[in-house]
């Protein structure tokens, strides 16, 4: 983007453009950008998928920015095609081949997301939540899941947690169970009976004492162990990750912090991962 100059003719800092984002019906994103360009310009909004560590950056998703008033531009990101699951950083590109400029976050109207997912939500489940990154830039967190188990209320007891959830993209059938898998130890699995709650709603209770039984917990002085929560809709179905995606919170891990239950030598607590999936941490209790 072009640079600006101060009154002495010395180049001053360029103010990065700021975007306001509104989540509209059916998941459309309306993006408004303040950008001092002539009306004849053809700027574009670029969403660039953040590559995984050690992987190259792929092709971004471009949307034309249309004039919407003096120094105002607007783009609408339609619900289809769905974005690949991951973090998409937002930029403005002024012309083909021009260096991209990061967008700063302005007002974000997420009211359409607050009510969560209803029984009529289409599948696959496609979710896009605009958010501010830790370094103060605009990004969009996207999920795309052919089948999904949406966690609802989590009730905590002295030595257990009870999860209420809703299933999308699959039907509960014979032999439906919840399964909890110890991360990094694929052979360690606990199966838990489901309770049908009507429609696609179900619940299950994770007994922390069962997780740590038969060597499932950490030894004294060891690092915590982590258990990932799934549901298997019937005996022949693949397992489906349980998570919380259908609201306005892009990064739930630091927002929802649950208290730990204290057991014999360990503590156990539910938490959401960086991908908003539900897990359980079992950690050695500190002494002294």
C-alpha positions in Angstrom: 0.0 0.0 0.0 1.2 3.6 -0.6 3.1 5.4 2.2 2.1 8.7 3.8 4.2 11.8 4.6 4.2 14.2 7.5 4.2 18.0 7.2 8.0 18.2 6.9 8.0 15.8 3.9 9.5 12.9 5.8 7.8 9.6 5.3 5.7 8.8 8.3 4.3 5.5 9.5 1.5 4.0 7.4 -1.7 3.3 9.3 -2.8 -0.2 8.6 -6.4 -0.5 7.4 -9.0 -1.6 9.9 -11.9 -3.9 9.2 -15.4 -4.2 10.7 -16.9 -7.6 10.3 -20.5 -8.7 10.6 -21.6 -12.3 10.7 -24.8 -12.5 8.7 -27.4 -15.1 8.2 -26.2 -18.6 7.1 -22.6 -17.7 7.9 -21.9 -15.0 5.5 -19.2 -12.5 6.5 -19.7 -8.8 5.6 -16.4 -7.0 5.8 -16.1 -3.2 5.7 -12.6 -1.6 5.3 -11.6 2.0 5.6 -9.0 2.5 3.0 -7.9 5.8 1.4 -7.8 4.8 -2.3 -9.3 6.3 -5.4 -12.6 4.8 -6.5 -11.0 3.5 -9.6 -8.7 1.2 -7.5 -9.4 -2.5 -7.4 -8.3 -3.7 -3.9 -9.0 -7.2 -2.7 -9.6 -8.9 0.6 -7.2 -11.8 1.1 -7.8 -14.6 3.6 -4.6 -16.7 3.9 -4.7 -20.0 5.7 -2.0 -20.1 8.3 0.3 -23.1 7.5 1.2 -25.7 10.0 4.7 -25.5 11.4 7.3 -26.5 8.7 4.7 -26.5 5.9 4.6 -24.0 3.0 1.9 -21.4 2.6 -0.9 -22.4 0.2 -3.1 -20.4 -2.1 -5.2 -17.8 -0.4 -8.9 -16.9 -0.8 -9.5 -13.6 -2.6 -12.7 -11.5 -2.6 -13.1 -8.2 -4.4 -13.6 -5.1 -2.3 -16.3 -2.8 -3.8 -16.6 1.0 -3.1 -19.0 1.7 -0.3 -18.5 5.5 0.3 -15.5 7.9 0.7 -12.5 5.8 1.7 -14.9 2.9 2.4 -14.8 -0.6 0.8 -16.9 -3.6 1.4 -16.7 -7.3 0.6 -19.1 -10.2 1.3 -17.6 -13.6 2.0 -20.4 -16.1 1.1 -21.0 -19.2 3.1 -20.0 -21.4 0.2 -17.5 -22.6 -0.6 -16.6 -23.4 3.0 -13.2 -22.5 4.3 -10.8 -25.3 5.1 -10.5 -25.9 8.9 -7.8 -23.7 10.5 -6.8 -20.0 11.1 -7.1 -17.6 8.2 -5.3 -14.3 8.5 -6.9 -11.3 6.8 -5.1 -8.9 4.4 -5.7 -6.2 1.8 -4.0 -6.4 -1.5 -4.1 -3.2 -3.6 -3.1 -4.6 -6.9 -1.8 -7.9 -8.4 1.7 -8.5 -7.3 1.6 -5.8 -4.6 2.6 -6.6 -1.1 -0.3 -7.5 1.1 -1.2 -5.4 4.2 -2.5 -7.0 7.4 -6.0 -5.9 8.5 -6.5 -4.7 12.0 -9.7 -5.7 13.8 -12.5 -3.2 14.2 -15.9 -3.8 15.5 -17.1 -7.4 15.1 -20.8 -8.1 15.2 -21.2 -11.7 16.2 -24.8 -11.6 17.3 -25.8 -14.2 14.7 -23.5 -16.7 16.4 -24.5 -16.2 20.0 -27.6 -18.4 20.0 -25.4 -21.4 19.1 -26.4 -24.3 16.7 -30.0 -25.4 16.5 -31.5 -28.8 15.5 -31.9 -27.5 12.0 -28.3 -26.6 11.3 -27.1 -28.0 8.0 -24.3 -30.6 7.8 -21.4 -30.7 7.2 -20.9 -28.3 10.0 -19.1 -25.2 8.7 -18.2 -22.5 11.2 -16.3 -19.2 10.7 -15.6 -16.8 13.6 -13.7 -13.5 13.1 -11.4 -12.7 16.0 -8.4 -10.6 17.0 -5.0 -12.5 17.2 -2.6 -12.1 20.1 -0.5 -9.7 18.0 -3.6 -7.5 17.2 -4.5 -8.6 13.7 -7.8 -9.7 12.2 -8.2 -13.4 11.5 -11.0 -15.9 10.9 -11.1 -19.3 12.7 -12.8 -21.9 10.5 -14.1 -25.4 11.2 -15.4 -27.9 8.7 -16.7 -31.2 10.0 -18.8 -33.8 8.2 -19.9 -35.2 11.6 -19.8 -33.3 14.9 -20.8 -33.7 18.5 -21.5 -30.2 20.0 -20.8 -30.0 23.7 -23.3 -28.2 25.8 -23.6 -28.0 29.6 -20.8 -29.6 31.6 -21.8 -30.4 35.2 -18.9 -31.1 37.6 -19.0 -33.4 40.7 -16.4 -34.3 43.2 -14.9 -37.0 41.0 -16.6 -36.8 37.7 -18.0 -34.7 34.9 -21.4 -35.0 33.1 -21.5 -33.7 29.5 -24.7 -32.9 27.6 -24.2 -32.8 23.8 -25.9 -32.8 20.4 -25.0 -34.9 17.4 -24.8 -33.5 13.8 -24.3 -35.5 10.6 -25.1 -38.9 12.3 -27.8 -40.7 14.1 -27.6 -42.4 17.5 -28.0 -46.1 17.1 -27.5 -49.5 18.8 -24.3 -49.6 20.9 -23.7 -45.8 20.9 -21.0 -45.0 23.4 -18.7 -42.2 24.5 -15.0 -43.0 24.3 -12.1 -41.3 26.1 -8.7 -41.8 24.5 -5.4 -41.2 26.3 -3.4 -39.0 24.1 -0.2 -40.6 22.8 -1.3 -44.0 24.1 -3.7 -45.2 21.5 -4.3 -48.5 23.2 -5.7 -46.9 26.4 -9.4 -46.2 25.8 -12.3 -46.0 28.3 -15.8 -46.6 27.0 -18.8 -44.9 28.6 -22.5 -45.5 28.1 -24.6 -42.8 26.5 -28.0 -41.6 27.8 -30.4 -40.5 25.0 -32.0 -37.2 25.9 -34.4 -36.9 23.0 -33.8 -36.1 19.4 -30.0 -35.9 18.8 -29.3 -34.9 22.4 -27.4 -37.2 24.6 -25.3 -37.2 27.8 -22.6 -39.2 29.5 -20.6 -39.1 32.7 -16.8 -39.4 32.8 -15.7 -41.0 36.1 -12.2 -39.6 36.8 -11.3 -42.6 39.0 -11.8 -44.9 36.0 -9.4 -42.8 33.9 -6.6 -43.2 36.4 -7.3 -46.8 37.1 -4.9 -49.5 35.8 -2.1 -47.2 35.0 -4.2 -44.5 33.2 -2.9 -41.7 35.4 0.5 -40.0 35.6 3.1 -41.3 38.1 4.3 -38.9 40.8 6.6 -36.3 39.3 5.6 -37.1 35.7 4.0 -34.6 33.3 0.1 -34.5 33.1 -1.7 -36.9 30.8 -4.5 -35.9 28.5 -7.7 -37.7 27.5 -9.6 -36.7 24.4 -13.4 -37.1 24.3 -15.2 -38.8 21.4 -18.6 -40.3 20.7 -19.3 -43.4 18.6 -23.0 -43.1 17.3 -23.3 -46.9 16.9 -21.2 -50.0 17.0 -20.1 -49.7 13.3 -19.7 -45.9 13.1 -16.4 -44.0 13.2 -15.7 -42.0 16.4 -16.6 -38.3 16.4 -14.7 -35.6 18.4 -16.7 -33.8 21.0 -16.2 -30.0 21.0 -17.8 -26.6 21.3 -17.9 -24.8 17.9 -21.3 -23.3 17.5 -21.1 -19.9 19.2 -19.0 -16.7 19.0 -15.8 -17.9 20.8 -12.9 -18.6 18.5 -10.4 -19.6 21.1 -12.1 -21.2 24.1 -9.1 -22.7 25.9 -8.3 -19.6 27.9 -11.9 -18.4 28.3 -13.5 -21.5 29.9 -11.3 -22.7 32.8 -12.9 -25.4 34.9 -12.0 -26.3 38.5 -10.1 -29.5 39.1 -11.3 -32.4 41.1 -8.8 -33.6 43.7 -8.3 -37.4 43.8 -5.8 -39.7 45.4 -2.5 -38.2 44.3 -3.8 -36.5 41.1 -6.1 -33.7 40.0 -8.5 -34.0 37.0 -10.3 -31.2 35.1 -12.1 -30.8 31.7 -10.7 -28.2 29.3 -11.1 -27.2 25.7 -8.1 -27.6 23.4 -6.7 -24.9 21.0 -9.2 -26.4 18.5 -12.1 -26.0 20.9 -12.3 -29.8 21.4 -13.2 -31.3 24.8 -10.4 -33.1 26.7 -9.6 -34.0 30.3 -6.2 -33.2 32.0 -5.0 -35.5 34.8 -2.0 -34.1 36.6 0.0 -35.2 39.7 -0.9 -33.2 42.7 1.8 -31.0 44.1 3.0 -31.7 47.6 4.3 -29.2 50.2 
